[in-house]
Amino acid sequence: MKIALVSLQFEKTSTGGGGVHVENICKQFIDLGHKVTVISIHTDKTINDVQFENGEKGFSIENRDNLRIVRLLIDRNIEQPYVGSKKVELERIERFSYAAVSWIKERIDEFDVINLHGHHMLPGLMAKELHGLGPVVVSTLHSLESTFISQKGDSLGSFEATEEVLNKLRNWEAMSRFADYIIVNSILVRNEFIEIATAHGAELKDLDNRIRLISSGCNEDFLMDYAEVIEKFSETPETINLVTFSRVDPSKGIEYSIKGAKAAARLVMDKLNLTIAGIPDSDEYVNKLKSELTDLPENLEVNFRFTSAISPPEEKKEILDKQHIYILPTLKEPFGMSIVEASARGNMIVSTDTTGPVFMMEDKNSIYESWGMITRYGALAKITNDFSVNLAENLGKAIAWTINNRQGGERRVIDFNKKIKKYWTWEGIGKQYIELFLENEK
């Protein structure tokens, strides 16, 4: 098959899990013998030493065997696709969407499948524009930004959630209904999309027939052997190393990792060391995180390890292999790929009880505590309506429980890694995509 993948994030322009997802399914498609064209955006990291077609406001093409990478020049002097205010970001994505639609329409006969990746305009607006032109159109919804709102109406993202912005986002998100198939990465996103799309005129039965659940994962060779996990747990460390390794932005709630570690340090005698690793969203947010370092308990250290790009597998291993507990503090997480990668490298998991991690970690024998949930695979801290008041303490208790029950941690990690190997490896995910692409031919 000839497949087009459209994503703002690819290789050097990746900033988070969406980019990792696109890169890995792209590799799987090529390994399975298909030809892939990736259509992405130019940033400062990609623009040097490229030959532009159609002049300065055109595009560049890089050919690598069965992979063709097309990058559109939308703006100069941008570090990453989402830089600037929300208004500036959305205007840039809209210009990219129409430019990508135009580029594809001029070459529509070159593609059997067009797979659109993103949060709103790419899987929505582009699906509407490309609907019915010949190729199968598949929209992959990595998240729905209009739903990043607390029960009190506060934004959980990195932008001011005005009604005007939310209405625009919902309208674009609902346009994914024009795709032949819609891929979601969790039950949460499925239900949220159905609610948004039906409010814009879609029929529930029709949507149900076209929505597929395909999540993210890791490479099989990224998983530690069980013997390696046992070896990692064989010695009692002098210092318990905690880590949060993800995009460092407000939507990830990184400050709650620090607050939770502080709360945990007051509950245990062990020395704790917390590392915050990943690509920072802004200096402003980094300064906010550093302001949390006041009044650290004597048995807690906090370190930052910021990166400028998505870490390659070996760097991820180097960061994760020296840790003991992974903390996912996010208030709203539809899936949670970072806990897959963290467990794969032998780390015990502490997460908030947001929908994605609950979907992945809950089991029929889960034990419910005042602070959250203990499962076969890890600990989940309760997010309450007053999360700004209660979440830090709940995370602290979840971390403390994990430390105090380390003797069972080896079993929890091995059990979770068995589940990861069964459901969430890129090899299996790539095959699920291809099976879906071929459904139209049956």
MIRO-547120 format. One record per residue: x, y, z negated of N, C-alpha, C, O in turn; residue in three letters. Coordinates in steps of 0.1 Angstrom, whole numbers, plus 5000, padded with zeros to 4 digits. Layout:
XYZXYZXYZXYZALA
...
// end
This chain:
500849885000500050005000500950135000502050124996MET
500350235005500950365004500250454994499050484996LYS
500950484983500350544971500850684969502150704969ILE
500050784967500450914963500150934948499050904943ALA
501150974940500951004926501151154925502151214929LEU
500151224919500251364917500351394902499451354894VAL
501351464898501651494884502551604882503551614889SER
502251704873503151804870504451754864505551804866LEU
504251644857505451584850505951464858505251364860GLN
507251474861507951364867509451384866509951494871PHE
510151294860511551304858511951434851511551454840GLU
512651524858513151644851512151734847512351824838LYS
510851724852509851814847508951754837507951804833THR
509351634832508551564822508751634808509851674805SER
507651644801507751704787507151614777507251644765THR
506451504781505851414771505451284776505951234787GLY
504451224769504051084773503451074787503550964793GLY
502751174792502251174805503251154816503151074825GLY
504351224814505451204824506151074823506451014833GLY
506251024811506850884809505950784816506450694823VAL
504650804814503650714821503750714836503850604842HIS
503850824842503950834856505250774862505250704871VAL
506350804855507650754859507650594859508150534868GLU
507050544849507050394847506150324856506450224862ASN
504950384859504050314868504550324882504450234891ILE
505250444885505850464898506950354900506950284911CYS
507750324890508750224892508150084894508550004902LYS
507050054887506349924888505749914902505849804908GLN
505150014907504650014921505649984931505549894940PHE
506850044930507950024939508449874938508749814948ILE
508649834925509049694923508149594929508549484932ASP
506849624929505849534935505749544950504949484956LEU
506649634956506749634971505949744978505749744990GLY
505349844970504549944976505450074978506450094973HIS
504950154987505550284990504850394983503650404983LYS
505650484976505150584967505650724971506750744973VAL
504650814971505050954972504551024960503351024956THR
505551084953505151164941505151314944506051364950VAL
504051374941503851524944503851594930502951574922ILE
504951674928505051734915505451884917505351934928SER
505951954907506152094907507652114905508452034899ILE
508152234910509552274907509652354895508752434892HIS
510652334887511052424876512552454877513152414887THR
513052524867514452564867515352434868516452444873ASP
514852324863515652204863515752124876516552044878LYS
514852164885514852094898515152174910515352124921THR
515252304909515152394920516552414927516652454938ILE
517652384920518952414925519352314936518952194935ASN
519952354946520552274957519452194964519752074968ASP
518352244966517252174974517052254986517152374987VAL
516652184997516252245009514752265010514052165010GLN
514352385011512852415012512352405026512952455036PHE
511152345028510452355040509352455039508752475028GLU
508952515050507952625050508352745042507552825037ASN
509752775042510152895036510252885021510152785015GLY
510453005015510653015000509452974992509652924981GLU
508252984997507152934989506652804994505452774993LYS
507552724998507252595004507452474994507052484983GLY
508052374999508252254991509552184995510152215006PHE
510052094987511252024990510851874990509851834984SER
511651794998511351644998512651574995513751605001ILE
512551474987513751394984513351244987512251204982GLU
514051174995513751034999514650944992515950954992ASN
514150844985514850734979514250604983513350554976ARG
514650534993514150414997512550414998512050495007ASP
511850344990510350344991509750454982508550454980ASN
510550554977510050664969510350794977511450824980LEU
509350874978509451014984508951104973507851094968ARG
509851204969509451304959509251434965510251494971ILE
508051484965507751614970507551714958506651684949VAL
508251824958508051924948507652054954508252104963ARG
506552104949506052234954506552344945506652344933LEU
506952454952507452574945506252664943505752724952LEU
505852674930504752754926505252884920504752994923ILE
506152874910506652994903508152964901508652854900ASP
508953074902510353074899510553104884509653164877ARG
511753064879512153094865511153044855510753114845ASN
510752924856510052854845510752734840511352654848ILE
510852724827511652614821510852474822511452374824GLU
509552484821508752364822507352404827507052524827GLN
506552304831505252344839504252424831503452494836PRO
504352424817503352474809503752604802503052654793TYR
504852664806505352784799504452904801503852914811VAL
504452984791503553104792502253094784502052984777GLY
501453194784500153194777499253094783499553044794SER
498153054777497252964782496653014796496552934805LYS
496453144796495853194809496953184820496553144831LYS
498153214817499253204827499453054831499553024843VAL
499352964821499552824824498452764833498752694843GLU
497152804830496052754838496052804852495752734861LEU
496452934853496552994867497652924875497452894887GLU
498752884869499852814876499352674880499552634891ARG
498652604871498152474874497152474885497052384894ILE
496252584885495252594896495952614909495552554919GLU
496952704910497752724922498452594927498452564939ARG
498952524918499652394921498552304927498852234937PHE
497452294921496352194925495952224939495852134947SER
495652354943495252384956496352364966496152314978TYR
497652394962498752364971498952224974499252174985ALA
498852134963498951994965497851934973498051844982ALA
496651984971495451944980495751974994495551895003VAL
496252094997496552135011497652045017497552005028SER
498652015009499751935014499251795017499651735028TRP
498451735009497851605011496951605023497051505031ILE
496051695024495051695035495751705049495251645058LYS
496951765050497651775062498251635066498651615077GLU
498351545056498951415058498051305053498551195049ARG
496751325053495751235046495851095051495650995044ILE
496251075064496350935070497550865065497650745067ASP
498450925057499650865052499350785039500250715035GLU
498150795034497950735021496750645020495750675027PHE
496950535013495750445010495150484997493950464995ASP
495950524988495450564974496050694970497250714972VAL
495250784963495750904957495450894942494250894939ILE
496450894934496250874920496651004913497851054913ASN
495751074906495851204901496051204886495151144879LEU
497051254880497351244866497351384859497951474864HIS
496751384847496751514840495651514830495051414825GLY
495251644826494251664815492951724821491951694816HIS
493051804831491851874836491851904851491151834859HIS
492651994856492552034870493051924880492451904890MET
494251864877494751764886493851644887493451604899LEU
493351584877492451474879490951514882490151434886PRO
490651644879489351694881489151774894488551724904GLY
489651894894489551984906490051914919489451924929LEU
491251844918491851784929490951664934490851644946MET
490351594925489451484929488251534937487851464946ALA
487751644932486551704940486951744954486251714963LYS
488151804955488651854968489051734977488951754990GLU
489451624972489951514980488851394982489151304989LEU
487751414976486651314976486151294990485851384998HIS
486151164994485451125007486351145019485851145030GLY
487651175018488451195029489151075035489851075045LEU
488950955028489550835034490250755023489750645020GLY
491350805017492050725007491150704994490250784991PRO
491450604987490850584974491350684964492650694963VAL
490550764958490950864948490750804934489650774930VAL
491850804926491850754912492350864903493450914905VAL
491550904894491951004884492350944871491550864865SER
493550964866493950914853493951034843494751124844THR
493051024833492951124823493751094811493450994804LEU
494851164809495751134798495151194785495451144774HIS
494351304786493751364775492751464780492751494792SER
491851514771490851604774491051724765490651724753LEU
491651834770492051944762490852014755490952074744GLU
489752014762488552084756488052014743487252074736SER
488551894740488051824728489051844716488851794706THR
490151924719491051944708490552054698491152154696PHE
489452024692488752114683488352034670487851924671ILE
488652094659488252034646486752044644486052114651SER
486251964634484851974631484452114626483252154626GLN
485452194621485152334617485252424629485052544627LYS
485552374641485652464652487052524655487252614663GLY
488052474647489452534649490152454660489952334661ASP
491052524667491852454677492852364671493552404662SER
492952244677494052154673495152154683496152084681LEU
495052244693496152254703496952374701496952434690GLY
497652414712498552524711498052644718498752734723SER
496652664718496052774725494852814717494252734709PHE
494452944719493152994712491952934720491752954732GLU
491152864713490052784719488852874720487852854713ALA
488852974729487753064731486652984739487052884746THR
485453024738484352954745484552964760484252874768GLU
485153074765485453094779486452984784486252924794GLU
487552974776488552874780487952734779488252654788VAL
487252704769486652564767485752534779485752424783LEU
484852624783483952604794484652574807484252484814ASN
485752654809486552624821487152484821487152404831LYS
487752444809488352314808487352204810487652114817LEU
486152224804485152114805484652104820484451994824ARG
484552214827484152214841485152134849484752044857ASN
486452164847487452094855487551944851487551854859TRP
487451914838487451774833486351694839486551584843GLU
485151754839483951684845484051654859483451554864ALA
484851734867485051704881485751574884485751524895MET
486351514874486951384876485951274880486251174885SER
484651314878483551224882483551204897482951104902ARG
484151294905484251284919485251174924485251144936PHE
486151134915487051024919486350894921485250874915ALA
486950804929486350674931486350594918485450514914ASP
487550604911487650544898488350644888489050724892TYR
487950624875488550714865489250624855488650534849ILE
490550644853491250574843491450654830491750774831ILE
491050594819491250654806492250564797492350444800VAL
492950634788493950554780493450504767494150444759ASN
492150534764491550494751490050494751489450564760SER
489450434742488050434740487550584737486550624742ILE
488350654729488050794726487950874738486950944740LEU
488950874747488850954759487650904768487050994775VAL
487450774769486250734777484950794772484250844780ARG
484750784759483450844753483450994755482351044758ASN
484551064753484551204754484251244769483551344772GLU
484851174778484651204792483251184796482651264803PHE
482651074792481251044796480351154790479451204797ILE
480551204778479751314773479951434781478951504784GLU
481151474785481351594793480751584807480151674812ILE
481051464813480551444827479051444828478451494837ALA
478451374819476951364819476351504817475251534822THR
476951584809476451724807476551804819475951904820ALA
477451754829477551824842476851754853477151774865HIS
475951664850475051604860475351464864474651404872GLY
476451404858476851264862475851164856475251194845ALA
475651054863474750944857475650844849476650804854GLU
475150814837475850724828476150594834477350544834LEU
475150534841475450394847476450404857477250314858LYS
476450504866477450524876478850534871479750474876ASP
478950624860480250644854480750514848481950474850LEU
479950434841480350314835480950214845481850144842ASP
480350214857480850124867482250164873482950084879ASN
482650294870483850344877484950374867486050414871ARG
484750364854485750394844486550264840485950164838ILE
487850274839488650164835489550214824490050324824ARG
489850124814490750154803492150094806492249964806LEU
493150174809494450134810495350224802495350344804ILE
496050174793496850254783498350264788498650234800SER
499150314779500550324782501350224774500750134767SER
502650224775503450114769504950134769505450254769GLY
505650024769507150034770507549914778506849824781CYS
508849924783509349804790509649694781509949704769ASN
509449574786509649454778511049444772511249404761GLU
512049494780513349484775513749594764514849594759ASP
512749684762512949784751512549724737512949774727PHE
511849614737511449544725512649474719513249394726LEU
512849494706513849414699513449274699512249244698MET
514449184699514149044696513749034682514049114674ASP
512948924679512448914665513748894656513648944644TYR
514748834661515948814652516648954649517148974638ALA
516549044659517049174656516249254646516749324638GLU
514949234646514049294636514449244622514549314613VAL
514549104621514949044609516249094604516449124592ILE
517249114613518549164609518449304604519049344594GLU
517549394610517349524606516849534591517149624584LYS
515949434588515349434574516249364564515849354553PHE
517349304568518049214559518749294548519049234538SER
519049424550519749494539518849614534518049674542GLU
518949634521518149744515518949874517520049884511THR
518449974524519250094527519350184515518450184506PRO
520450254513520550354503519650474505519150534495GLU
519450504518518550614521517450564531517850494541THR
516250594528515150554538515050664548514750784545ILE
515250624561515250724572513850724578513250624582ASN
513250844578511950864584512150944597513051024598LEU
511250924607511451004620510051024626509150944625VAL
509951144632508851174641509551214654510351314655THR
509251144665509951164678508951174688508351074693PHE
508651304692507651324702507851474707508751534703SER
506951514716506951654720506651744707505751714699ARG
507551844705507451924693506552044696507152154699VAL
505252024695504352134697503152124687502952024681ASP
502452234686501352234676500352124677499752084667PRO
500052084690499051974691499451844685498651754683SER
500751834682501251704676501251714661501551614654LYS
501051834655500951844641502251814634502151754623GLY
503351844639504651804634504851854620505551794612ILE
504351974616504452024603503951924592504451924581GLU
502951844596502451744586503451634584503351564573TYR
504351604593505451514590506251564578506651484569SER
506651694579507451754569506751754556507251714545ILE
505451804556504651814544504451674538504451654526LYS
504151574547503951434542505251374536505151314525GLY
506351404542507651354536507951424522508451354513ALA
507551544521507751614508506851554498507251524486LYS
505651524502504651454492505151314488505051274477ALA
505751244498506251114495507451114486507551034477ALA
508351214488509551224480509251244466509951204457ALA
508051304463507651324449507051194443506851194430ARG
506751094451506150974446507050854445506750754439LEU
508250864451509250754451510550804445510850924445VAL
511350714441512750744436513750734447514850794445MET
513450674458514450664469514850794475514050894475ASP
516050794481516450904489515850894502515850784508LYS
515351004507514651014520515351104530515751214526LEU
515351074542515951164553514951164564514751054571ASN
514351274567513451294578514051354590514651464589LEU
513951294602514451354614513251394623512351304626THR
513151514628512251564637512951574651513851654652ILE
512551484660513251484673512251504685511051464684ALA
512751564696511951584707512151714714512951794710GLY
511351744724511451874732510551974725509351964723ILE
511252084720510452194713509552274723509952304734PRO
508352304718507452384726507852534727507752594737ASP
508352584716508652734715509552754703509452684693SER
510252864704511052914692510052944680510452924669ASP
508953004684507953034674507552914665507452924653GLU
507252804673506852684665507952624657507752574646TYR
509152624663510352574656510552654643510852594632VAL
510352784644510552864631509452834621509652834609ASN
508252804626507152764617507552634610507252614598LYS
508152534617508552414611509652434601509652374590LEU
510552524604511652554595511152624582511852604572LYS
510052694583509552754572508952654562508752684550SER
508752534566508252424558509352364549509052284540GLU
510652404551511752344544511952404531512952374524LEU
511152504526511252554513510852454503509952374506THR
511352454491510952374480511052224483510152144479ASP
512152184490512252044493512651964480513452014473LEU
512051854478512451774466513951734468514451724479PRO
514551714457516051684457516351554464517451544470GLU
515451464465515651334472515251334486515051224492ASN
515051454492514651464506515551554514515751664510LEU
515951504526516651594536515851594548515251494552GLU
515851704556515151714568516051764579516751864577VAL
516151694590517051734601516251754614515151684616ASN
516751834623516051854636517051804647518251834646PHE
516551734656517351694668516451724681515651644685ARG
516751844686515951884697516551844710517851854712PHE
515751814720516251774733515651864744514651934741THR
516351874755515851954766515051884777514451944786SER
515051744776514351664785513951534779514351504768ALA
513051464785512551334780513851244779514651234788ILE
513951184767515151094765515150964773514050904773SER
516250934779516250804785516250684775516450714763PRO
515950564779515850454770517050434760516750414748PRO
518250454765519350434756519450534745519750504733GLU
519050664748519050764738517850744728518050764716GLU
516750694733515650664725516050554715515750564703LYS
516750454720517250344711518150404700518050364689LYS
519050484705520050544695519350624684519850624673GLU
518250694688517550774678516750684669516750694656ILE
516050584675515050504667515650394659515150354649LEU
516850334664517350214658517850244644517950154636ASP
518250364641518850394627517750434617518050464606LYS
516450434622515350474613514750354607515050244610GLN
513850384597513150274590511550294591510850194592HIS
511150414591509650444591509450554602510050654602ILE
508450524610508050624620506750684616505850624611TYR
506650824616505550894612504850964624505551044631ILE
503550934627502851004637501751084630500751034624LEU
501951224629501151304621500051374628499351464623PRO
499751334641498851404650497451404645496951294641THR
496751514646495351524642494451464653493351424650LEU
494851464665494051404676494951334686495651404693LYS
494951204687495851134695494951024702494550924695GLU
494751034715493850934722494550794723493850694723PRO
495850784723496550654724497650644713497350594702PHE
498850694716499950694707501050604711501550514705GLY
501650644723502650564729503950574720504750474720MET
504150684713505350694704505350584694506450534690SER
504250534689504250434678504550294685505150214678ILE
504250284697504650164705506150154706506750054702VAL
506750264710508250264712508950254698509950184697GLU
508350314688509050314675508950174669509950124664ALA
507850104670507749964665508649874673509249784667SER
508649894686509549814695510949814690511649714692ALA
511449914683512749924678512849904663513749944657ARG
511849824658511949774645511549874633512049854622GLY
510749974636510350064626508950044621508050004628ASN
508750054608507450044602506650174606507250274607MET
505350154607504550264612503650324602502950254595ILE
503750464601502750544593502150644603502850714609VAL
500850644604500150734613498950794606498450744596SER
498450904612497150944608496050854614496350774623THR
494850854608493850764613493050824625491750814625ASP
493750894634493150944646492850824655493350714653THR
491950844665491350724672492250634679492150514677THR
493350684686494250604693494950504684494850384686GLY
495650554673496350454664495450364657495750244655PRO
494150404654493250314648492850204658492850084654VAL
492650234670492350144681493450034682493249914684PHE
494750084681495849994682496149914670496549794671MET
495949974658496449904646495349844637495749764628MET
494149884638493149824629492949674631493049634642GLU
492649604621492349464622491149434612490849514604ASP
490649314614489449274606489649264591488749264583LYS
490949254587491349244573491849374567492549364557ASN
491649484574492149614569491649644555490549614552SER
492549704547492249734534492149894533492949964538ILE
491049934527490750084527491050134513490650084503TYR
491950244513492350304501491750454501491250494511GLU
491850524490491450654489492150744499491650844504SER
493450714502494250794511494250754525494750824534TRP
493650634528493650584542493450434543492650374535GLY
494150374552493950234555495250154557496250204562MET
495250034551496449944553495949834562494949764560ILE
496749814573496349704582497549604584498549624578THR
497249504592498249404595499549464601500649404601ARG
499349584607500449644615501149774609502149814613TYR
500549834598501049954593500050024584499049964580GLY
500350154581499450234572498950354580499650414588ALA
497650384578497050494585496450594574495650554566LEU
496950714574496550814565495250884570495050914581ALA
494350904560493050964563493051114567493651194560LYS
492451144578492251284582490851324577489851264581ILE
490851414568489551464562489151594569489851654577THR
487851634566487451764572488351884567488651974574ASN
488851864555489851964549491251914551492051904541ASP
491651884564492951824566494051914562495151864557PHE
493852044563494952134559495252124544496352164539SER
494252074536494452064522494851924518495751904510VAL
494251814525494451674520495451594528495951494523ASN
495651634541496451534550497851514545498351404545LEU
498551624540499951604535500051504524500851414524ALA
499051514514499051414503498751274508499351174503GLU
497851264517497451134522498651064530498850944529ASN
499351144538500451094545501551054535502250954537LEU
501751144525502751114515502450974508503450894506GLY
501250954505500850824498501050704508501450594504LYS
500750724521500950624531502450594532502750474533ALA
503250694533504750674533505250604521505950504522ILE
504750644509505150584497504750444496505550354492ALA
503550414500503050274501503950184510504350074506TRP
504350244521505150164531506550144525507150034526THR
507150244518508450224511508350114500509150034499ILE
507350124492507150034481506849894485506949804477ASN
506349874497505949744502506849704514506349634523ASN
508149744513509049714524509249564527509549524538ARG
509049484516509249344518508249284528508549174534GLN
507149344530506149294540506349374554505649334563GLY
507249464554507449544566507849474578507449494589GLY
508849374576509349294587508249214594508149214606GLU
507349164586506149084592505249174599504749144610ARG
504949294594504049394601504649434614503949444624ARG
505949464614506649504627506649394637506249414649VAL
506949274633506949164642505549134648505349114660ILE
504549144639503149124644502749224654502149194664ASP
503049354651502749464660503449444673502849474684PHE
504749404673505449384685504949274694505049284706ASN
504349174687503749064695502449124702502249084714LYS
501749214696500549274702501049364713500349374724LYS
502149444711502649524721503049444734502749484745ILE
503749334732504149254743502949194751503049184763LYS
501849174744500749114750499949224758499449194769LYS
499849344753498949444759499549564765499049624774TYR
500749604760501249744763502649744768503549814762TRP
502949664778504249674785503949734799502949704805THR
504949804804504749864818504549764829503849794838TRP
505149644827504949544838503449514839502949504850GLU
502849484828501449454828500549574833499549554840GLY
500949694828500149814831500149844846499149874852ILE
501349824852501549844867500649754875500049794885GLY
500549624870499649534877498249564876497449544885LYS
497849614864496449664862496049774872494949774878GLN
496949864874496749974884496549914898495549954905TYR
497449834902497349774916496049694918495449704928ILE
495749614908494449544909493249634911492349604918GLU
493249754904492249844905492249914919491149924925LEU
493449944924493550004937492949914948492449964958PHE
493149784946492649684956491249654955490649584964LEU
490549694944489149664942488249714954487349644958GLU
488649824960487849884971487949794983487049804992ASN
488949714984489149634996488449494995488349425005GLU
487849464983487249334981485849334987485049234986LYS
// end
